[in-house]
Amino acid sequence: MSHVFLSVIDALPDGGAAGLDAEVGGEPSPLLALRRGNEVRVFHNVCPHAGRRLEVAPGRFIVDADTVVCAAHGACFTIPAGDCIAGPCRGQSLREVPCELRDGEVWIDLRG
């Protein structure tokens, strides 16, 4: 089985970010789910600038003007694409974990 259940879409804030944990590629990984309506994308919860987690506290993210903001250095990532549009890693993107929606559920690819 290469896909595992991550969450139901209704548990993820629309227009926001949710922190989740899963094993991806055989390693425990903090993940970030970004949702806009029925579109959900999942990323490793690691800022490409300094390799730190994005949240201000476990599971608490700064969401402002359709972006999630890295609490460490202020990089702004679009929701749900994960592209950095401002800050020290502008032009880079969060590292995506392949996912799919199945009947309102979010499933991730374990191979990451």
Helices and strands as residue ranges (DSSP letters): E 3-8, G 9-11, E 17-24, E 27-36, E 39-44, E 62-64, E 67-69, E 76-78, E 84-86, E 96-97, E 99-102, E 105-109
